[in-house]
C-alpha cells in the first residue's frame, strides 16, 4: 500500500498560479518519482485523477520518509507524509 502525502509547499521560479495554490494541501500517493522522468502523483481520494509534473531534476528523500522534496525544471514540491493513512 502506498504512503499518503500532503502537498505541503510549491515553489515556482516565476510565481505560483491559482492552480498551483489550489494543489497545496492535496493528498497524493507516489506513482512515479524518479530523476529524469515526469512525476506522477495520483490523488489519494480519487486515483483516476493525478498530478503530472515536468521532468524531475533532483529528489531529497524516499517514499516512506516524513518529507520528500523534489525539483522539476521550474518548480520545487514539498510532500509531507500524512500520519495514520
C-alpha positions as CSV (number, residue, x, y, z in Angstrom):
1,X,0.0,0.0,0.0
2,X,1.4,3.4,-0.9
3,X,2.0,6.1,1.7
4,X,-0.2,9.1,1.6
5,X,1.4,12.5,1.4
6,X,0.1,16.1,1.5
7,X,1.5,18.7,-0.9
8,X,2.9,21.0,1.8
9,X,4.5,23.6,-0.5
10,X,5.1,24.5,-4.1
11,X,7.8,27.0,-5.1
12,X,7.9,28.2,-8.7
13,X,10.7,30.2,-10.2
14,X,8.2,32.6,-11.8
15,X,5.5,32.6,-9.1
16,X,2.5,30.4,-8.2
17,X,-0.6,30.2,-10.4
18,X,-4.1,29.8,-8.9
19,X,-4.0,26.2,-9.9
20,X,-0.7,25.7,-8.0
21,X,-2.1,27.3,-4.9
22,X,-5.2,25.0,-5.1
23,X,-2.8,22.0,-5.1
24,X,-1.3,22.9,-1.7
25,X,-2.9,20.6,0.9
26,X,-4.0,18.0,-1.6
27,X,-3.4,14.4,-0.5
28,X,-1.5,12.3,-3.0
29,X,0.3,9.0,-3.4
30,X,3.6,8.5,-5.2
31,X,3.0,6.7,-8.5
32,X,6.3,7.6,-10.2
33,X,9.1,9.8,-8.7
34,X,12.4,9.3,-10.4
35,X,15.0,11.7,-11.7
36,X,14.8,12.1,-15.5
37,X,11.1,11.3,-15.6
38,X,7.8,13.2,-15.1
39,X,6.4,12.7,-11.6
40,X,3.0,11.0,-11.3
41,X,1.1,11.7,-8.1
42,X,-2.3,10.1,-8.0
43,X,-4.9,11.8,-5.8
44,X,-5.3,9.8,-2.6
45,X,-9.1,10.2,-2.7
46,X,-9.6,9.6,-6.4
47,X,-6.8,7.6,-8.2
48,X,-8.4,8.4,-11.5
49,X,-7.1,11.9,-11.1
50,X,-3.4,12.7,-10.8
51,X,-0.8,15.5,-10.8
52,X,1.8,15.2,-13.6
53,X,4.9,17.3,-13.4
54,X,7.6,18.2,-15.8
55,X,10.8,16.2,-15.7
56,X,12.2,15.7,-12.2
57,X,15.8,17.1,-11.8
58,X,16.5,16.2,-8.2
59,X,14.9,14.4,-5.2
60,X,15.6,14.7,-1.5
61,X,14.1,11.7,0.4
62,X,12.5,8.5,-0.5
63,X,9.0,7.1,-0.2
64,X,8.3,6.4,3.5
65,X,10.2,9.4,4.7
66,X,8.3,12.1,6.7
67,X,9.1,14.6,4.0
68,X,10.2,14.4,0.3
69,X,11.3,17.4,-1.6
70,X,11.8,17.3,-5.4
71,X,12.6,19.8,-8.1
72,X,11.5,19.8,-11.7
73,X,12.6,22.2,-14.4
74,X,10.6,25.1,-13.0
75,X,9.2,24.0,-9.6
76,X,10.1,22.6,-6.2
77,X,7.5,20.5,-4.5
78,X,7.5,19.5,-0.8
79,X,5.5,16.5,0.2
80,X,4.8,15.6,3.9
81,X,3.7,12.2,5.0
82,X,0.2,12.1,6.4
83,X,0.1,10.2,9.7
84,X,-2.3,7.2,10.0
85,X,-3.2,6.9,6.4
